[in-house]
Amino acid sequence: MTDHPGPLRRERAPVKRRIWQDGAMATVAVIGLGGMGSRMAGRLLDVGHDLVVWNRTPQRASDLVARGAVAADSPAEAARRAELVITMLADPAALQEVVEGPQGILAGADASTTLAEMSTVGPPAVRRLAAMLPEGVGLLDAPVLGSVSEAESGSLRIFVGGPEQLAQRWMPVLGALGSPMHVGPLGAGAAAKLVANSTLFGVLAVLGEALALADGLGLPRDTAFEVLSATPVGSQADRRRPAVESGQFPLRFALSLALKDADLVVSAAESVGVDLPVAAAARQWVASAQEAGLGDRDYSAVIAHITDAARSA
């Protein structure tokens, strides 16, 4: 873990409140300040929570520090200072490093700490996390559905897994980020997120293939979109039409991260003996788009990749 250089302040770090009253302001740490984590942290500041932040690239914290957050030297320090520690990281490997590293969350958490794992990492990573945490540390798995605009506006859907009492305790804080829903015991949040994601990739693949079929049959794009608007994928067709027609896909969620999520869906299905040929096919389109060099574009660019691939076949 790298210390923060330069002016990021630490001297006014809030002290962990040992008694937290439902609905009161809390001291919250956000670990991981990418596109999602930084906006979620901003929401917590907006509603008045004390905020501690840490990111592998320290300068990503500077805007939040200017707004009143405090930069921690390490995930361990962030955990020591906070009642609720939120992780929003890229993948299971990043989560493992941040939790289990020499200055990781494990080194700072105690019985007054609750960890809310809000990344999309799948049930096995949540089970590993639960096994590693010290006794008495609370754990919720609470992945989110939505992208940067929803994170910024506080309109994420949040699938919360964990003990009912612990989930209810932290609902007021999670409510600043969107609409939290308790979906069951620990691991249920991660499972619910994979179920939701399986539909997203499937719809994009179906939409891309439908447009490819229309192209192949000589149906004009305008007509194809009019036809699709009357189908079960109509809302997605209408939403994606400007991007498809312009060839510009504003970055909301990188395709490389979407491939990670699609891999998690397929892997989870295989682990429980569920055959999902549609999910596997959708995952293959995302992988093909990644191989074509679209990994840093928005994941919806897979639609254009499907139509381009069909034309060149």
Secondary structure per residue as TSV (DSSP state, phi and psi in degrees):
chain	resnum	aa	ss	phi	psi
A	1	M	-	360.0	138.7
A	2	T	-	-101.5	133.2
A	3	D	-	-66.4	153.9
A	4	H	-	-75.3	127.9
A	5	P	-	-86.0	169.7
A	6	G	T	68.5	-146.5
A	7	P	T	-88.9	2.0
A	8	L	-	-60.5	126.1
A	9	R	-	-86.6	151.7
A	10	R	-	-133.2	-15.3
A	11	E	T	-68.2	-20.1
A	12	R	T	-105.4	24.5
A	13	A	-	-57.1	130.8
A	14	P	-	-66.6	151.2
A	15	V	-	-90.1	139.1
A	16	K	-	-59.3	127.4
A	17	R	-	-80.0	122.9
A	18	R	S	-78.9	-21.8
A	19	I	S	-120.6	118.2
A	20	W	-	-114.3	122.4
A	21	Q	-	-97.0	137.3
A	22	D	T	-53.9	125.6
A	23	G	T	91.6	-11.7
A	24	A	S	-80.4	169.4
A	25	M	-	-74.2	145.0
A	26	A	-	-124.3	166.7
A	27	T	E	-96.4	116.4
A	28	V	E	-119.5	136.5
A	29	A	E	-106.5	137.2
A	30	V	E	-116.4	120.4
A	31	I	E	-107.4	112.9
A	32	G	-	107.5	105.6
A	33	L	-	-117.9	45.7
A	34	G	S	-74.6	-159.4
A	35	G	H	-56.7	-39.9
A	36	M	H	-81.6	-51.4
A	37	G	H	-60.5	-39.0
A	38	S	H	-66.1	-38.9
A	39	R	H	-72.6	-37.1
A	40	M	H	-64.2	-41.0
A	41	A	H	-62.1	-40.9
A	42	G	H	-60.7	-39.2
A	43	R	H	-61.6	-41.9
A	44	L	H	-63.8	-38.3
A	45	L	H	-64.3	-41.8
A	46	D	H	-58.1	-36.0
A	47	V	T	-92.0	-0.9
A	48	G	T	106.2	4.9
A	49	H	-	-72.7	146.6
A	50	D	E	-69.9	137.0
A	51	L	E	-129.0	130.2
A	52	V	E	-114.4	137.3
A	53	V	E	-131.1	151.4
A	54	W	E	-147.1	141.1
A	55	N	-	-147.4	147.4
A	56	R	S	-59.0	-38.2
A	57	T	S	-95.6	101.0
A	58	P	G	-57.6	-36.1
A	59	Q	G	-66.4	-15.7
A	60	R	G	-64.6	-15.7
A	61	A	G	-86.6	-10.1
A	62	S	H	-63.0	-40.9
A	63	D	H	-64.6	-39.9
A	64	L	H	-68.6	-37.4
A	65	V	H	-63.4	-39.6
A	66	A	H	-63.2	-24.2
A	67	R	T	-92.0	-3.8
A	68	G	T	124.0	-5.2
A	69	A	-	-74.4	166.3
A	70	V	E	-121.0	130.9
A	71	A	E	-85.4	128.5
A	72	A	-	-90.8	154.4
A	73	D	S	-72.5	-25.7
A	74	S	S	-159.0	163.8
A	75	P	H	-58.5	-33.8
A	76	A	H	-61.9	-45.4
A	77	E	H	-64.5	-41.1
A	78	A	H	-58.7	-42.9
A	79	A	H	-66.4	-37.2
A	80	R	H	-64.7	-30.4
A	81	R	H	-91.5	-12.4
A	82	A	-	-117.1	151.2
A	83	E	S	-82.7	-38.9
A	84	L	E	-121.1	125.6
A	85	V	E	-112.0	118.9
A	86	I	E	-102.9	128.5
A	87	T	E	-108.1	131.7
A	88	M	-	-136.0	91.8
A	89	L	-	-126.8	169.1
A	90	A	S	-72.8	-38.7
A	91	D	S	-163.1	174.9
A	92	P	H	-59.0	-35.4
A	93	A	H	-64.4	-41.4
A	94	A	H	-64.7	-40.2
A	95	L	H	-61.8	-45.2
A	96	Q	H	-60.5	-43.3
A	97	E	H	-63.5	-43.9
A	98	V	H	-71.0	-31.3
A	99	V	H	-83.3	-45.4
A	100	E	H	-102.3	-5.4
A	101	G	S	-63.2	170.0
A	102	P	T	-55.7	-33.6
A	103	Q	T	-116.2	37.5
A	104	G	S	-83.0	179.6
A	105	I	G	-58.1	-37.0
A	106	L	G	-56.6	-32.5
A	107	A	G	-74.8	-14.6
A	108	G	T	-118.2	-15.3
A	109	A	-	-79.1	147.2
A	110	D	-	-141.6	-169.3
A	111	A	T	-67.0	-10.6
A	112	S	T	-95.0	4.7
A	113	T	-	-102.3	139.3
A	114	T	E	-118.1	132.8
A	115	L	E	-104.8	126.0
A	116	A	E	-110.2	106.4
A	117	E	E	-86.3	108.1
A	118	M	-	-110.6	5.8
A	119	S	S	-77.2	169.7
A	120	T	-	-98.5	100.7
A	121	V	-	-128.2	-10.2
A	122	G	-	86.6	158.1
A	123	P	H	-58.8	-39.1
A	124	P	H	-59.0	-39.5
A	125	A	H	-65.9	-35.3
A	126	V	H	-67.3	-41.6
A	127	R	H	-62.7	-41.2
A	128	R	H	-62.7	-43.6
A	129	L	H	-60.3	-44.9
A	130	A	H	-60.9	-37.8
A	131	A	H	-71.9	-25.0
A	132	M	H	-88.3	-24.6
A	133	L	S	-69.1	144.1
A	134	P	-	-61.3	154.3
A	135	E	T	-59.4	135.4
A	136	G	T	95.8	-17.5
A	137	V	-	-74.9	128.1
A	138	G	E	-78.3	149.5
A	139	L	E	-140.8	129.4
A	140	L	E	-123.7	139.7
A	141	D	E	-104.4	122.0
A	142	A	-	-141.0	59.5
A	143	P	-	-65.5	160.5
A	144	V	E	-117.0	150.4
A	145	L	E	-111.9	121.8
A	146	G	S	138.0	172.1
A	147	S	-	-126.2	-157.7
A	148	V	H	-63.2	-36.1
A	149	S	H	-66.8	-38.9
A	150	E	H	-70.1	-36.4
A	151	A	H	-63.9	-39.4
A	152	E	H	-70.2	-36.1
A	153	S	H	-89.4	-6.5
A	154	G	T	73.5	35.7
A	155	S	-	-121.2	28.7
A	156	L	E	-68.4	151.5
A	157	R	E	-93.2	129.5
A	158	I	E	-121.6	121.0
A	159	F	E	-97.9	111.1
A	160	V	E	-104.0	121.3
A	161	G	E	-112.0	143.1
A	162	G	S	143.8	179.3
A	163	P	-	-58.2	138.3
A	164	E	H	-55.2	-46.8
A	165	Q	H	-64.2	-41.5
A	166	L	H	-67.5	-41.2
A	167	A	H	-60.6	-45.1
A	168	Q	H	-65.7	-33.8
A	169	R	H	-58.8	-39.0
A	170	W	H	-101.0	4.9
A	171	M	H	-58.2	-39.4
A	172	P	H	-60.8	-37.5
A	173	V	H	-71.9	-46.7
A	174	L	H	-63.0	-29.3
A	175	G	T	-64.4	-21.1
A	176	A	T	-70.4	-17.8
A	177	L	T	-98.8	-14.7
A	178	G	E	160.4	-141.9
A	179	S	E	-113.5	96.8
A	180	P	E	-79.8	141.2
A	181	M	E	-132.7	122.7
A	182	H	E	-77.0	117.6
A	183	V	E	-107.5	-1.0
A	184	G	E	144.5	-164.2
A	185	P	S	-70.2	177.7
A	186	L	T	-53.8	132.5
A	187	G	T	100.1	-21.8
A	188	A	H	-67.9	-32.5
A	189	G	H	-63.7	-46.1
A	190	A	H	-62.5	-39.4
A	191	A	H	-65.2	-43.9
A	192	A	H	-61.7	-38.6
A	193	K	H	-65.3	-38.1
A	194	L	H	-67.5	-37.5
A	195	V	H	-60.7	-46.3
A	196	A	H	-62.8	-44.7
A	197	N	H	-64.8	-31.3
A	198	S	H	-60.9	-31.0
A	199	T	H	-76.2	-35.5
A	200	L	H	-62.7	-48.1
A	201	F	H	-68.4	-38.0
A	202	G	H	-62.7	-43.6
A	203	V	H	-64.2	-43.1
A	204	L	H	-63.7	-40.9
A	205	A	H	-65.0	-43.0
A	206	V	H	-62.5	-42.9
A	207	L	H	-63.8	-44.3
A	208	G	H	-62.3	-42.1
A	209	E	H	-69.4	-36.0
A	210	A	H	-63.2	-41.4
A	211	L	H	-67.8	-37.7
A	212	A	H	-63.1	-40.9
A	213	L	H	-63.8	-43.0
A	214	A	H	-60.3	-43.1
A	215	D	H	-60.4	-45.5
A	216	G	H	-64.1	-32.0
A	217	L	T	-88.6	0.8
A	218	G	T	80.8	18.1
A	219	L	-	-83.7	124.2
A	220	P	-	-58.1	149.0
A	221	R	H	-58.4	-43.0
A	222	D	H	-57.2	-44.9
A	223	T	H	-66.1	-41.5
A	224	A	H	-59.4	-43.9
A	225	F	H	-67.2	-36.3
A	226	E	H	-63.6	-41.4
A	227	V	H	-64.2	-46.6
A	228	L	H	-64.0	-28.6
A	229	S	T	-64.4	-18.5
A	230	A	T	-96.4	8.0
A	231	T	S	-108.7	174.4
A	232	P	T	-60.1	-20.0
A	233	V	T	-98.8	18.1
A	234	G	H	-57.5	-44.7
A	235	S	H	-64.5	-38.6
A	236	Q	H	-69.0	-38.6
A	237	A	H	-61.4	-44.9
A	238	D	H	-64.2	-40.9
A	239	R	H	-67.5	-38.5
A	240	R	H	-88.3	-12.1
A	241	R	H	-56.4	-47.7
A	242	P	H	-58.8	-39.6
A	243	A	H	-68.2	-42.4
A	244	V	H	-64.0	-43.4
A	245	E	H	-70.8	-33.1
A	246	S	H	-87.4	-20.4
A	247	G	T	76.0	8.0
A	248	Q	-	-109.5	124.1
A	249	F	-	-119.1	92.8
A	250	P	-	-53.5	133.8
A	251	L	-	-73.0	113.6
A	252	R	S	-114.7	-37.1
A	253	F	S	-152.0	116.5
A	254	A	B	-62.8	140.7
A	255	L	H	-60.7	-33.6
A	256	S	H	-61.3	-37.7
A	257	L	H	-72.9	-33.8
A	258	A	H	-62.3	-38.0
A	259	L	H	-63.0	-40.5
A	260	K	H	-58.2	-43.6
A	261	D	H	-67.1	-40.3
A	262	A	H	-64.4	-38.0
A	263	D	H	-61.3	-40.6
A	264	L	H	-63.4	-39.6
A	265	V	H	-61.4	-50.7
A	266	V	H	-64.8	-42.1
A	267	S	H	-64.3	-41.3
A	268	A	H	-63.3	-42.0
A	269	A	H	-62.2	-44.8
A	270	E	H	-62.0	-36.9
A	271	S	H	-67.2	-23.9
A	272	V	T	-110.2	11.6
A	273	G	T	71.6	28.3
A	274	V	-	-102.2	124.3
A	275	D	-	-88.4	118.4
A	276	L	-	-125.0	76.3
A	277	P	H	-62.9	-33.1
A	278	V	H	-68.0	-44.2
A	279	A	H	-62.3	-39.6
A	280	A	H	-65.2	-39.4
A	281	A	H	-67.9	-41.3
A	282	A	H	-63.0	-40.6
A	283	R	H	-62.0	-37.3
A	284	Q	H	-65.4	-36.6
A	285	W	H	-63.7	-41.9
A	286	V	H	-64.0	-42.1
A	287	A	H	-63.4	-39.8
A	288	S	H	-63.6	-40.5
A	289	A	H	-64.8	-38.0
A	290	Q	I	-62.3	-44.6
A	291	E	I	-64.7	-26.6
A	292	A	I	-81.5	2.3
A	293	G	I	92.8	19.2
A	294	L	I	-100.1	13.5
A	295	G	T	-59.8	-29.8
A	296	D	T	-93.6	3.6
A	297	R	S	-94.4	171.0
A	298	D	B	-64.5	146.6
A	299	Y	G	-62.5	-22.1
A	300	S	G	-69.5	-11.8
A	301	A	G	-63.6	-11.4
A	302	V	H	-60.8	-27.2
A	303	I	H	-62.2	-48.6
A	304	A	H	-64.9	-36.3
A	305	H	H	-62.7	-40.5
A	306	I	H	-64.2	-45.5
A	307	T	H	-67.8	-37.3
A	308	D	H	-65.8	-41.6
A	309	A	H	-64.3	-37.7
A	310	A	H	-65.9	-38.3
A	311	R	H	-68.3	-33.2
A	312	S	H	-89.7	-4.2
A	313	A	-	-71.2	360.0
